[in-house]
């Protein structure tokens, strides 16, 4: 398996714009029922996002963190779409 098979598409949307579009290995999401991690080929899921730190890991294993406020995450067909009230890069 090559590295591109370990990646999936991430889009973070805010009311003002598409805050981030990237290919990632994983995303850790602060949900209202506790943080959880999404990897490639994760089962389809819709979850409520709580305010907190969202962490991404890209194809070079670089970790980035974002402070997000309340929203929804949906993962299906290796596409994670996160819609939040606000997002700020840490």
PDB file with one MODEL, atoms N, CA, C and O in Angstrom:
MODEL        1
ATOM      1  N   UNK A   1       0.844  -1.181   0.000  1.00  0.00           N
ATOM      2  CA  UNK A   1       0.000   0.000   0.000  1.00  0.00           C
ATOM      3  C   UNK A   1       0.885   1.237   0.000  1.00  0.00           C
ATOM      4  O   UNK A   1       1.770   1.361   0.847  1.00  0.00           O
ATOM      5  N   UNK A   2       0.663   2.146  -0.928  1.00  0.00           N
ATOM      6  CA  UNK A   2       1.460   3.373  -0.922  1.00  0.00           C
ATOM      7  C   UNK A   2       0.801   4.422  -0.026  1.00  0.00           C
ATOM      8  O   UNK A   2      -0.330   4.246   0.426  1.00  0.00           O
ATOM      9  N   UNK A   3       1.523   5.512   0.224  1.00  0.00           N
ATOM     10  CA  UNK A   3       1.049   6.512   1.172  1.00  0.00           C
ATOM     11  C   UNK A   3      -0.270   7.169   0.770  1.00  0.00           C
ATOM     12  O   UNK A   3      -1.049   7.554   1.641  1.00  0.00           O
ATOM     13  N   UNK A   4      -0.536   7.304  -0.529  1.00  0.00           N
ATOM     14  CA  UNK A   4      -1.777   7.968  -0.923  1.00  0.00           C
ATOM     15  C   UNK A   4      -2.992   7.145  -0.521  1.00  0.00           C
ATOM     16  O   UNK A   4      -4.077   7.703  -0.360  1.00  0.00           O
ATOM     17  N   UNK A   5      -2.842   5.838  -0.355  1.00  0.00           N
ATOM     18  CA  UNK A   5      -3.959   5.015   0.092  1.00  0.00           C
ATOM     19  C   UNK A   5      -4.241   5.191   1.579  1.00  0.00           C
ATOM     20  O   UNK A   5      -5.254   4.700   2.076  1.00  0.00           O
ATOM     21  N   UNK A   6      -3.365   5.878   2.288  1.00  0.00           N
ATOM     22  CA  UNK A   6      -3.548   6.128   3.714  1.00  0.00           C
ATOM     23  C   UNK A   6      -4.132   7.517   3.971  1.00  0.00           C
ATOM     24  O   UNK A   6      -4.329   7.912   5.120  1.00  0.00           O
ATOM     25  N   UNK A   7      -4.405   8.247   2.903  1.00  0.00           N
ATOM     26  CA  UNK A   7      -4.890   9.621   3.021  1.00  0.00           C
ATOM     27  C   UNK A   7      -6.365   9.727   2.665  1.00  0.00           C
ATOM     28  O   UNK A   7      -6.906   8.916   1.914  1.00  0.00           O
ATOM     29  N   UNK A   8      -6.998  10.749   3.225  1.00  0.00           N
ATOM     30  CA  UNK A   8      -8.365  11.063   2.827  1.00  0.00           C
ATOM     31  C   UNK A   8      -8.536  12.582   2.797  1.00  0.00           C
ATOM     32  O   UNK A   8      -7.687  13.323   3.292  1.00  0.00           O
ATOM     33  N   UNK A   9      -9.628  13.026   2.217  1.00  0.00           N
ATOM     34  CA  UNK A   9      -9.877  14.456   2.028  1.00  0.00           C
ATOM     35  C   UNK A   9     -10.538  15.058   3.262  1.00  0.00           C
ATOM     36  O   UNK A   9     -11.479  14.496   3.821  1.00  0.00           O
ATOM     37  N   UNK A  10     -10.023  16.213   3.671  1.00  0.00           N
ATOM     38  CA  UNK A  10     -10.575  16.965   4.797  1.00  0.00           C
ATOM     39  C   UNK A  10     -10.975  18.355   4.325  1.00  0.00           C
ATOM     40  O   UNK A  10     -10.212  19.029   3.633  1.00  0.00           O
ATOM     41  N   UNK A  11     -12.165  18.776   4.700  1.00  0.00           N
ATOM     42  CA  UNK A  11     -12.612  20.149   4.460  1.00  0.00           C
ATOM     43  C   UNK A  11     -13.171  20.688   5.768  1.00  0.00           C
ATOM     44  O   UNK A  11     -14.053  20.080   6.374  1.00  0.00           O
ATOM     45  N   UNK A  12     -12.652  21.834   6.198  1.00  0.00           N
ATOM     46  CA  UNK A  12     -13.199  22.519   7.369  1.00  0.00           C
ATOM     47  C   UNK A  12     -13.876  23.794   6.871  1.00  0.00           C
ATOM     48  O   UNK A  12     -13.249  24.646   6.241  1.00  0.00           O
ATOM     49  N   UNK A  13     -15.161  23.904   7.165  1.00  0.00           N
ATOM     50  CA  UNK A  13     -15.957  25.047   6.731  1.00  0.00           C
ATOM     51  C   UNK A  13     -16.369  25.894   7.928  1.00  0.00           C
ATOM     52  O   UNK A  13     -16.730  25.368   8.981  1.00  0.00           O
ATOM     53  N   UNK A  14     -16.308  27.211   7.753  1.00  0.00           N
ATOM     54  CA  UNK A  14     -16.847  28.146   8.737  1.00  0.00           C
ATOM     55  C   UNK A  14     -17.937  28.949   8.021  1.00  0.00           C
ATOM     56  O   UNK A  14     -18.068  28.854   6.801  1.00  0.00           O
ATOM     57  N   UNK A  15     -18.714  29.732   8.758  1.00  0.00           N
ATOM     58  CA  UNK A  15     -19.742  30.531   8.078  1.00  0.00           C
ATOM     59  C   UNK A  15     -19.169  31.491   7.034  1.00  0.00           C
ATOM     60  O   UNK A  15     -19.871  31.880   6.101  1.00  0.00           O
ATOM     61  N   UNK A  16     -17.896  31.875   7.185  1.00  0.00           N
ATOM     62  CA  UNK A  16     -17.300  32.856   6.275  1.00  0.00           C
ATOM     63  C   UNK A  16     -16.609  32.266   5.063  1.00  0.00           C
ATOM     64  O   UNK A  16     -16.569  32.898   4.008  1.00  0.00           O
ATOM     65  N   UNK A  17     -16.054  31.041   5.197  1.00  0.00           N
ATOM     66  CA  UNK A  17     -15.274  30.494   4.085  1.00  0.00           C
ATOM     67  C   UNK A  17     -14.938  29.020   4.282  1.00  0.00           C
ATOM     68  O   UNK A  17     -15.285  28.402   5.288  1.00  0.00           O
ATOM     69  N   UNK A  18     -14.244  28.485   3.271  1.00  0.00           N
ATOM     70  CA  UNK A  18     -13.643  27.152   3.407  1.00  0.00           C
ATOM     71  C   UNK A  18     -12.313  27.387   4.114  1.00  0.00           C
ATOM     72  O   UNK A  18     -11.334  27.792   3.487  1.00  0.00           O
ATOM     73  N   UNK A  19     -12.279  27.135   5.402  1.00  0.00           N
ATOM     74  CA  UNK A  19     -11.126  27.438   6.241  1.00  0.00           C
ATOM     75  C   UNK A  19      -9.908  26.590   5.863  1.00  0.00           C
ATOM     76  O   UNK A  19      -8.785  27.092   5.839  1.00  0.00           O
ATOM     77  N   UNK A  20     -10.132  25.296   5.565  1.00  0.00           N
ATOM     78  CA  UNK A  20      -9.021  24.393   5.251  1.00  0.00           C
ATOM     79  C   UNK A  20      -9.497  23.287   4.333  1.00  0.00           C
ATOM     80  O   UNK A  20     -10.567  22.711   4.535  1.00  0.00           O
ATOM     81  N   UNK A  21      -8.693  22.994   3.322  1.00  0.00           N
ATOM     82  CA  UNK A  21      -8.894  21.831   2.462  1.00  0.00           C
ATOM     83  C   UNK A  21      -7.546  21.136   2.381  1.00  0.00           C
ATOM     84  O   UNK A  21      -6.548  21.753   2.008  1.00  0.00           O
ATOM     85  N   UNK A  22      -7.511  19.845   2.730  1.00  0.00           N
ATOM     86  CA  UNK A  22      -6.229  19.145   2.792  1.00  0.00           C
ATOM     87  C   UNK A  22      -6.430  17.651   2.645  1.00  0.00           C
ATOM     88  O   UNK A  22      -7.541  17.140   2.786  1.00  0.00           O
ATOM     89  N   UNK A  23      -5.324  16.950   2.355  1.00  0.00           N
ATOM     90  CA  UNK A  23      -5.284  15.487   2.416  1.00  0.00           C
ATOM     91  C   UNK A  23      -4.590  15.134   3.719  1.00  0.00           C
ATOM     92  O   UNK A  23      -3.508  15.642   4.014  1.00  0.00           O
ATOM     93  N   UNK A  24      -5.214  14.265   4.494  1.00  0.00           N
ATOM     94  CA  UNK A  24      -4.697  13.952   5.828  1.00  0.00           C
ATOM     95  C   UNK A  24      -4.659  12.448   6.082  1.00  0.00           C
ATOM     96  O   UNK A  24      -5.348  11.668   5.424  1.00  0.00           O
ATOM     97  N   UNK A  25      -3.824  12.063   7.068  1.00  0.00           N
ATOM     98  CA  UNK A  25      -3.790  10.676   7.550  1.00  0.00           C
ATOM     99  C   UNK A  25      -4.801  10.468   8.663  1.00  0.00           C
ATOM    100  O   UNK A  25      -5.440   9.420   8.752  1.00  0.00           O
ATOM    101  N   UNK A  26      -4.939  11.496   9.525  1.00  0.00           N
ATOM    102  CA  UNK A  26      -5.880  11.379  10.636  1.00  0.00           C
ATOM    103  C   UNK A  26      -6.328  12.745  11.115  1.00  0.00           C
ATOM    104  O   UNK A  26      -5.655  13.757  10.918  1.00  0.00           O
ATOM    105  N   UNK A  27      -7.485  12.737  11.750  1.00  0.00           N
ATOM    106  CA  UNK A  27      -8.022  13.930  12.403  1.00  0.00           C
ATOM    107  C   UNK A  27      -8.599  13.482  13.740  1.00  0.00           C
ATOM    108  O   UNK A  27      -9.347  12.507  13.812  1.00  0.00           O
ATOM    109  N   UNK A  28      -8.244  14.206  14.796  1.00  0.00           N
ATOM    110  CA  UNK A  28      -8.836  13.965  16.104  1.00  0.00           C
ATOM    111  C   UNK A  28      -9.812  15.100  16.375  1.00  0.00           C
ATOM    112  O   UNK A  28      -9.445  16.275  16.342  1.00  0.00           O
ATOM    113  N   UNK A  29     -11.053  14.733  16.641  1.00  0.00           N
ATOM    114  CA  UNK A  29     -12.160  15.675  16.719  1.00  0.00           C
ATOM    115  C   UNK A  29     -12.693  15.755  18.148  1.00  0.00           C
ATOM    116  O   UNK A  29     -12.929  14.724  18.780  1.00  0.00           O
ATOM    117  N   UNK A  30     -12.885  16.985  18.667  1.00  0.00           N
ATOM    118  CA  UNK A  30     -13.481  17.131  20.000  1.00  0.00           C
ATOM    119  C   UNK A  30     -15.013  17.064  19.906  1.00  0.00           C
ATOM    120  O   UNK A  30     -15.662  18.079  19.653  1.00  0.00           O
ATOM    121  N   UNK A  31     -15.581  15.890  20.106  1.00  0.00           N
ATOM    122  CA  UNK A  31     -17.038  15.765  19.990  1.00  0.00           C
ATOM    123  C   UNK A  31     -17.695  15.946  21.356  1.00  0.00           C
ATOM    124  O   UNK A  31     -17.021  15.922  22.385  1.00  0.00           O
ATOM    125  N   UNK A  32     -18.999  16.125  21.356  1.00  0.00           N
ATOM    126  CA  UNK A  32     -19.727  16.323  22.607  1.00  0.00           C
ATOM    127  C   UNK A  32     -19.701  15.071  23.484  1.00  0.00           C
ATOM    128  O   UNK A  32     -19.931  15.161  24.690  1.00  0.00           O
ATOM    129  N   UNK A  33     -19.426  13.912  22.899  1.00  0.00           N
ATOM    130  CA  UNK A  33     -19.352  12.668  23.690  1.00  0.00           C
ATOM    131  C   UNK A  33     -17.910  12.231  23.916  1.00  0.00           C
ATOM    132  O   UNK A  33     -17.666  11.092  24.315  1.00  0.00           O
ATOM    133  N   UNK A  34     -16.957  13.117  23.669  1.00  0.00           N
ATOM    134  CA  UNK A  34     -15.537  12.797  23.851  1.00  0.00           C
ATOM    135  C   UNK A  34     -14.788  12.835  22.537  1.00  0.00           C
ATOM    136  O   UNK A  34     -15.377  12.664  21.470  1.00  0.00           O
ATOM    137  N   UNK A  35     -13.488  13.059  22.616  1.00  0.00           N
ATOM    138  CA  UNK A  35     -12.663  13.141  21.409  1.00  0.00           C
ATOM    139  C   UNK A  35     -12.587  11.779  20.724  1.00  0.00           C
ATOM    140  O   UNK A  35     -12.574  10.739  21.383  1.00  0.00           O
ATOM    141  N   UNK A  36     -12.536  11.802  19.390  1.00  0.00           N
ATOM    142  CA  UNK A  36     -12.345  10.565  18.629  1.00  0.00           C
ATOM    143  C   UNK A  36     -11.495  10.853  17.410  1.00  0.00           C
ATOM    144  O   UNK A  36     -11.413  11.989  16.943  1.00  0.00           O
ATOM    145  N   UNK A  37     -10.857   9.799  16.896  1.00  0.00           N
ATOM    146  CA  UNK A  37      -9.946   9.929  15.761  1.00  0.00           C
ATOM    147  C   UNK A  37     -10.561   9.276  14.530  1.00  0.00           C
ATOM    148  O   UNK A  37     -11.178   8.214  14.614  1.00  0.00           O
ATOM    149  N   UNK A  38     -10.380   9.929  13.385  1.00  0.00           N
ATOM    150  CA  UNK A  38     -10.842   9.398  12.107  1.00  0.00           C
ATOM    151  C   UNK A  38      -9.616   9.075  11.260  1.00  0.00           C
ATOM    152  O   UNK A  38      -8.770   9.935  11.018  1.00  0.00           O
ATOM    153  N   UNK A  39      -9.531   7.823  10.813  1.00  0.00           N
ATOM    154  CA  UNK A  39      -8.475   7.367   9.914  1.00  0.00           C
ATOM    155  C   UNK A  39      -9.106   7.014   8.574  1.00  0.00           C
ATOM    156  O   UNK A  39     -10.330   6.964   8.458  1.00  0.00           O
ATOM    157  N   UNK A  40      -8.280   6.768   7.561  1.00  0.00           N
ATOM    158  CA  UNK A  40      -8.787   6.392   6.245  1.00  0.00           C
ATOM    159  C   UNK A  40      -9.675   5.145   6.383  1.00  0.00           C
ATOM    160  O   UNK A  40      -9.397   4.256   7.189  1.00  0.00           O
ATOM    161  N   UNK A  41     -10.730   5.100   5.594  1.00  0.00           N
ATOM    162  CA  UNK A  41     -11.693   3.998   5.568  1.00  0.00           C
ATOM    163  C   UNK A  41     -12.489   3.840   6.856  1.00  0.00           C
ATOM    164  O   UNK A  41     -13.023   2.764   7.123  1.00  0.00           O
ATOM    165  N   UNK A  42     -12.577   4.897   7.657  1.00  0.00           N
ATOM    166  CA  UNK A  42     -13.418   4.885   8.860  1.00  0.00           C
ATOM    167  C   UNK A  42     -14.859   4.645   8.432  1.00  0.00           C
ATOM    168  O   UNK A  42     -15.250   5.012   7.324  1.00  0.00           O
ATOM    169  N   UNK A  43     -15.636   4.039   9.291  1.00  0.00           N
ATOM    170  CA  UNK A  43     -17.058   3.845   9.014  1.00  0.00           C
ATOM    171  C   UNK A  43     -17.739   5.214   8.887  1.00  0.00           C
ATOM    172  O   UNK A  43     -17.318   6.173   9.533  1.00  0.00           O
ATOM    173  N   UNK A  44     -18.775   5.310   8.071  1.00  0.00           N
ATOM    174  CA  UNK A  44     -19.494   6.579   7.964  1.00  0.00           C
ATOM    175  C   UNK A  44     -19.999   7.025   9.344  1.00  0.00           C
ATOM    176  O   UNK A  44     -20.467   6.214  10.143  1.00  0.00           O
ATOM    177  N   UNK A  45     -19.891   8.328   9.597  1.00  0.00           N
ATOM    178  CA  UNK A  45     -20.282   8.855  10.902  1.00  0.00           C
ATOM    179  C   UNK A  45     -20.704  10.309  10.761  1.00  0.00           C
ATOM    180  O   UNK A  45     -20.189  11.049   9.922  1.00  0.00           O
ATOM    181  N   UNK A  46     -21.655  10.698  11.603  1.00  0.00           N
ATOM    182  CA  UNK A  46     -22.017  12.096  11.785  1.00  0.00           C
ATOM    183  C   UNK A  46     -21.928  12.349  13.276  1.00  0.00           C
ATOM    184  O   UNK A  46     -22.496  11.596  14.068  1.00  0.00           O
ATOM    185  N   UNK A  47     -21.223  13.399  13.670  1.00  0.00           N
ATOM    186  CA  UNK A  47     -21.029  13.678  15.092  1.00  0.00           C
ATOM    187  C   UNK A  47     -21.120  15.169  15.369  1.00  0.00           C
ATOM    188  O   UNK A  47     -20.736  15.995  14.540  1.00  0.00           O
ATOM    189  N   UNK A  48     -21.629  15.499  16.540  1.00  0.00           N
ATOM    190  CA  UNK A  48     -21.660  16.895  16.991  1.00  0.00           C
ATOM    191  C   UNK A  48     -20.288  17.247  17.560  1.00  0.00           C
ATOM    192  O   UNK A  48     -19.721  16.507  18.365  1.00  0.00           O
ATOM    193  N   UNK A  49     -19.770  18.392  17.123  1.00  0.00           N
ATOM    194  CA  UNK A  49     -18.453  18.846  17.572  1.00  0.00           C
ATOM    195  C   UNK A  49     -18.634  19.825  18.722  1.00  0.00           C
ATOM    196  O   UNK A  49     -19.474  20.724  18.675  1.00  0.00           O
ATOM    197  N   UNK A  50     -17.823  19.625  19.757  1.00  0.00           N
ATOM    198  CA  UNK A  50     -17.795  20.532  20.894  1.00  0.00           C
ATOM    199  C   UNK A  50     -16.685  21.554  20.662  1.00  0.00           C
ATOM    200  O   UNK A  50     -15.841  21.351  19.790  1.00  0.00           O
ATOM    201  N   UNK A  51     -16.670  22.620  21.405  1.00  0.00           N
ATOM    202  CA  UNK A  51     -15.560  23.565  21.337  1.00  0.00           C
ATOM    203  C   UNK A  51     -14.323  22.891  21.900  1.00  0.00           C
ATOM    204  O   UNK A  51     -14.393  22.211  22.923  1.00  0.00           O
ATOM    205  N   UNK A  52     -13.181  23.079  21.231  1.00  0.00           N
ATOM    206  CA  UNK A  52     -11.950  22.463  21.693  1.00  0.00           C
ATOM    207  C   UNK A  52     -10.894  22.460  20.616  1.00  0.00           C
ATOM    208  O   UNK A  52     -10.939  23.252  19.675  1.00  0.00           O
ATOM    209  N   UNK A  53      -9.931  21.549  20.767  1.00  0.00           N
ATOM    210  CA  UNK A  53      -8.810  21.454  19.836  1.00  0.00           C
ATOM    211  C   UNK A  53      -9.016  20.306  18.867  1.00  0.00           C
ATOM    212  O   UNK A  53      -9.224  19.162  19.274  1.00  0.00           O
ATOM    213  N   UNK A  54      -8.955  20.621  17.581  1.00  0.00           N
ATOM    214  CA  UNK A  54      -9.012  19.632  16.513  1.00  0.00           C
ATOM    215  C   UNK A  54      -7.575  19.455  16.015  1.00  0.00           C
ATOM    216  O   UNK A  54      -6.888  20.440  15.742  1.00  0.00           O
ATOM    217  N   UNK A  55      -7.122  18.207  15.896  1.00  0.00           N
ATOM    218  CA  UNK A  55      -5.743  17.923  15.506  1.00  0.00           C
ATOM    219  C   UNK A  55      -5.716  17.141  14.201  1.00  0.00           C
ATOM    220  O   UNK A  55      -6.428  16.149  14.049  1.00  0.00           O
ATOM    221  N   UNK A  56      -4.883  17.595  13.251  1.00  0.00           N
ATOM    222  CA  UNK A  56      -4.711  16.881  11.981  1.00  0.00           C
ATOM    223  C   UNK A  56      -3.282  16.367  11.868  1.00  0.00           C
ATOM    224  O   UNK A  56      -2.353  16.942  12.435  1.00  0.00           O
ATOM    225  N   UNK A  57      -3.122  15.265  11.119  1.00  0.00           N
ATOM    226  CA  UNK A  57      -1.802  14.733  10.778  1.00  0.00           C
ATOM    227  C   UNK A  57      -1.778  14.575   9.266  1.00  0.00           C
ATOM    228  O   UNK A  57      -2.608  13.862   8.702  1.00  0.00           O
ATOM    229  N   UNK A  58      -0.818  15.246   8.597  1.00  0.00           N
ATOM    230  CA  UNK A  58      -0.764  15.205   7.136  1.00  0.00           C
ATOM    231  C   UNK A  58       0.131  14.079   6.638  1.00  0.00           C
ATOM    232  O   UNK A  58       0.618  13.263   7.420  1.00  0.00           O
ATOM    233  N   UNK A  59       0.343  14.046   5.310  1.00  0.00           N
ATOM    234  CA  UNK A  59       1.096  12.946   4.707  1.00  0.00           C
ATOM    235  C   UNK A  59       2.567  12.938   5.097  1.00  0.00           C
ATOM    236  O   UNK A  59       3.224  11.905   4.966  1.00  0.00           O
ATOM    237  N   UNK A  60       3.104  14.057   5.572  1.00  0.00           N
ATOM    238  CA  UNK A  60       4.492  14.105   6.056  1.00  0.00           C
ATOM    239  C   UNK A  60       4.560  13.921   7.574  1.00  0.00           C
ATOM    240  O   UNK A  60       5.598  14.174   8.186  1.00  0.00           O
ATOM    241  N   UNK A  61       3.454  13.482   8.180  1.00  0.00           N
ATOM    242  CA  UNK A  61       3.334  13.290   9.628  1.00  0.00           C
ATOM    243  C   UNK A  61       3.437  14.592  10.410  1.00  0.00           C
ATOM    244  O   UNK A  61       3.759  14.577  11.599  1.00  0.00           O
ATOM    245  N   UNK A  62       3.169  15.718   9.757  1.00  0.00           N
ATOM    246  CA  UNK A  62       3.143  17.010  10.435  1.00  0.00           C
ATOM    247  C   UNK A  62       1.799  17.150  11.150  1.00  0.00           C
ATOM    248  O   UNK A  62       0.739  16.936  10.562  1.00  0.00           O
ATOM    249  N   UNK A  63       1.870  17.511  12.419  1.00  0.00           N
ATOM    250  CA  UNK A  63       0.666  17.704  13.219  1.00  0.00           C
ATOM    251  C   UNK A  63       0.317  19.187  13.268  1.00  0.00           C
ATOM    252  O   UNK A  63       1.183  20.027  13.510  1.00  0.00           O
ATOM    253  N   UNK A  64      -0.950  19.504  13.038  1.00  0.00           N
ATOM    254  CA  UNK A  64      -1.452  20.869  13.154  1.00  0.00           C
ATOM    255  C   UNK A  64      -2.655  20.850  14.078  1.00  0.00           C
ATOM    256  O   UNK A  64      -3.434  19.897  14.092  1.00  0.00           O
ATOM    257  N   UNK A  65      -2.793  21.921  14.852  1.00  0.00           N
ATOM    258  CA  UNK A  65      -3.922  22.020  15.765  1.00  0.00           C
ATOM    259  C   UNK A  65      -4.726  23.283  15.477  1.00  0.00           C
ATOM    260  O   UNK A  65      -4.183  24.327  15.113  1.00  0.00           O
ATOM    261  N   UNK A  66      -6.026  23.153  15.651  1.00  0.00           N
ATOM    262  CA  UNK A  66      -6.961  24.245  15.407  1.00  0.00           C
ATOM    263  C   UNK A  66      -7.946  24.316  16.567  1.00  0.00           C
ATOM    264  O   UNK A  66      -8.424  23.291  17.052  1.00  0.00           O
ATOM    265  N   UNK A  67      -8.238  25.516  16.998  1.00  0.00           N
ATOM    266  CA  UNK A  67      -9.277  25.706  17.995  1.00  0.00           C
ATOM    267  C   UNK A  67     -10.586  25.894  17.236  1.00  0.00           C
ATOM    268  O   UNK A  67     -10.719  26.804  16.418  1.00  0.00           O
ATOM    269  N   UNK A  68     -11.549  25.021  17.519  1.00  0.00           N
ATOM    270  CA  UNK A  68     -12.838  25.075  16.822  1.00  0.00           C
ATOM    271  C   UNK A  68     -13.956  25.294  17.838  1.00  0.00           C
ATOM    272  O   UNK A  68     -13.828  24.963  19.017  1.00  0.00           O
ATOM    273  N   UNK A  69     -15.037  25.853  17.349  1.00  0.00           N
ATOM    274  CA  UNK A  69     -16.223  26.064  18.191  1.00  0.00           C
ATOM    275  C   UNK A  69     -17.425  25.411  17.542  1.00  0.00           C
ATOM    276  O   UNK A  69     -17.751  25.678  16.385  1.00  0.00           O
ATOM    277  N   UNK A  70     -18.067  24.565  18.293  1.00  0.00           N
ATOM    278  CA  UNK A  70     -19.341  23.917  17.967  1.00  0.00           C
ATOM    279  C   UNK A  70     -19.634  23.733  16.482  1.00  0.00           C
ATOM    280  O   UNK A  70     -19.502  24.659  15.682  1.00  0.00           O
ATOM    281  N   UNK A  71     -20.032  22.523  16.142  1.00  0.00           N
ATOM    282  CA  UNK A  71     -20.370  22.245  14.757  1.00  0.00           C
ATOM    283  C   UNK A  71     -20.734  20.792  14.539  1.00  0.00           C
ATOM    284  O   UNK A  71     -21.154  20.091  15.460  1.00  0.00           O
ATOM    285  N   UNK A  72     -20.565  20.355  13.311  1.00  0.00           N
ATOM    286  CA  UNK A  72     -20.909  19.001  12.886  1.00  0.00           C
ATOM    287  C   UNK A  72     -19.768  18.437  12.052  1.00  0.00           C
ATOM    288  O   UNK A  72     -19.164  19.144  11.246  1.00  0.00           O
ATOM    289  N   UNK A  73     -19.476  17.143  12.257  1.00  0.00           N
ATOM    290  CA  UNK A  73     -18.498  16.431  11.425  1.00  0.00           C
ATOM    291  C   UNK A  73     -19.220  15.294  10.711  1.00  0.00           C
ATOM    292  O   UNK A  73     -20.020  14.579  11.314  1.00  0.00           O
ATOM    293  N   UNK A  74     -18.934  15.136   9.433  1.00  0.00           N
ATOM    294  CA  UNK A  74     -19.502  14.027   8.669  1.00  0.00           C
ATOM    295  C   UNK A  74     -18.386  13.355   7.883  1.00  0.00           C
ATOM    296  O   UNK A  74     -17.643  14.012   7.154  1.00  0.00           O
ATOM    297  N   UNK A  75     -18.277  12.037   8.038  1.00  0.00           N
ATOM    298  CA  UNK A  75     -17.287  11.270   7.286  1.00  0.00           C
ATOM    299  C   UNK A  75     -18.008  10.198   6.490  1.00  0.00           C
ATOM    300  O   UNK A  75     -18.771   9.405   7.041  1.00  0.00           O
ATOM    301  N   UNK A  76     -17.756  10.182   5.181  1.00  0.00           N
ATOM    302  CA  UNK A  76     -18.252   9.111   4.312  1.00  0.00           C
ATOM    303  C   UNK A  76     -17.411   9.098   3.051  1.00  0.00           C
ATOM    304  O   UNK A  76     -16.964  10.145   2.583  1.00  0.00           O
ATOM    305  N   UNK A  77     -17.197   7.922   2.507  1.00  0.00           N
ATOM    306  CA  UNK A  77     -16.432   7.742   1.272  1.00  0.00           C
ATOM    307  C   UNK A  77     -15.071   8.436   1.322  1.00  0.00           C
ATOM    308  O   UNK A  77     -14.652   9.064   0.349  1.00  0.00           O
ATOM    309  N   UNK A  78     -14.383   8.320   2.460  1.00  0.00           N
ATOM    310  CA  UNK A  78     -13.056   8.920   2.658  1.00  0.00           C
ATOM    311  C   UNK A  78     -13.036  10.426   2.419  1.00  0.00           C
ATOM    312  O   UNK A  78     -12.073  10.974   1.882  1.00  0.00           O
ATOM    313  N   UNK A  79     -14.115  11.078   2.827  1.00  0.00           N
ATOM    314  CA  UNK A  79     -14.228  12.544   2.795  1.00  0.00           C
ATOM    315  C   UNK A  79     -14.762  12.984   4.152  1.00  0.00           C
ATOM    316  O   UNK A  79     -15.870  12.613   4.540  1.00  0.00           O
ATOM    317  N   UNK A  80     -13.968  13.775   4.871  1.00  0.00           N
ATOM    318  CA  UNK A  80     -14.399  14.323   6.152  1.00  0.00           C
ATOM    319  C   UNK A  80     -14.723  15.794   5.962  1.00  0.00           C
ATOM    320  O   UNK A  80     -13.870  16.586   5.562  1.00  0.00           O
ATOM    321  N   UNK A  81     -15.966  16.148   6.253  1.00  0.00           N
ATOM    322  CA  UNK A  81     -16.396  17.535   6.169  1.00  0.00           C
ATOM    323  C   UNK A  81     -16.758  17.993   7.571  1.00  0.00           C
ATOM    324  O   UNK A  81     -17.597  17.394   8.244  1.00  0.00           O
ATOM    325  N   UNK A  82     -16.105  19.070   7.996  1.00  0.00           N
ATOM    326  CA  UNK A  82     -16.332  19.626   9.331  1.00  0.00           C
ATOM    327  C   UNK A  82     -16.874  21.034   9.150  1.00  0.00           C
ATOM    328  O   UNK A  82     -16.231  21.886   8.538  1.00  0.00           O
ATOM    329  N   UNK A  83     -18.063  21.268   9.690  1.00  0.00           N
ATOM    330  CA  UNK A  83     -18.674  22.595   9.638  1.00  0.00           C
ATOM    331  C   UNK A  83     -18.721  23.113  11.079  1.00  0.00           C
ATOM    332  O   UNK A  83     -19.354  22.509  11.945  1.00  0.00           O
ATOM    333  N   UNK A  84     -18.048  24.231  11.321  1.00  0.00           N
ATOM    334  CA  UNK A  84     -17.967  24.781  12.673  1.00  0.00           C
ATOM    335  C   UNK A  84     -18.309  26.276  12.679  1.00  0.00           C
ATOM    336  O   UNK A  84     -18.256  26.946  11.648  1.00  0.00           O
ATOM    337  N   UNK A  85     -18.659  26.775  13.865  1.00  0.00           N
ATOM    338  CA  UNK A  85     -18.975  28.191  14.008  1.00  0.00           C
ATOM    339  C   UNK A  85     -17.744  29.046  13.790  1.00  0.00           C
ATOM    340  O   UNK A  85     -17.833  30.137  13.228  1.00  0.00           O
ATOM    341  N   UNK A  86     -16.574  28.547  14.239  1.00  0.00           N
ATOM    342  CA  UNK A  86     -15.313  29.265  13.999  1.00  0.00           C
ATOM    343  C   UNK A  86     -14.141  28.290  14.106  1.00  0.00           C
ATOM    344  O   UNK A  86     -14.232  27.241  14.743  1.00  0.00           O
ATOM    345  N   UNK A  87     -13.043  28.671  13.464  1.00  0.00           N
ATOM    346  CA  UNK A  87     -11.815  27.878  13.508  1.00  0.00           C
ATOM    347  C   UNK A  87     -10.619  28.825  13.462  1.00  0.00           C
ATOM    348  O   UNK A  87     -10.591  29.782  12.688  1.00  0.00           O
ATOM    349  N   UNK A  88      -9.635  28.535  14.309  1.00  0.00           N
ATOM    350  CA  UNK A  88      -8.422  29.347  14.372  1.00  0.00           C
ATOM    351  C   UNK A  88      -7.228  28.403  14.427  1.00  0.00           C
ATOM    352  O   UNK A  88      -7.220  27.460  15.217  1.00  0.00           O
ATOM    353  N   UNK A  89      -6.217  28.648  13.591  1.00  0.00           N
ATOM    354  CA  UNK A  89      -4.997  27.836  13.633  1.00  0.00           C
ATOM    355  C   UNK A  89      -4.215  28.189  14.889  1.00  0.00           C
ATOM    356  O   UNK A  89      -4.059  29.362  15.228  1.00  0.00           O
ATOM    357  N   UNK A  90      -3.727  27.164  15.575  1.00  0.00           N
ATOM    358  CA  UNK A  90      -2.927  27.389  16.793  1.00  0.00           C
ATOM    359  C   UNK A  90      -1.463  27.486  16.462  1.00  0.00           C
ATOM    360  O   UNK A  90      -0.639  27.674  17.357  1.00  0.00           O
TER     361      UNK A  90
ENDMDL
END
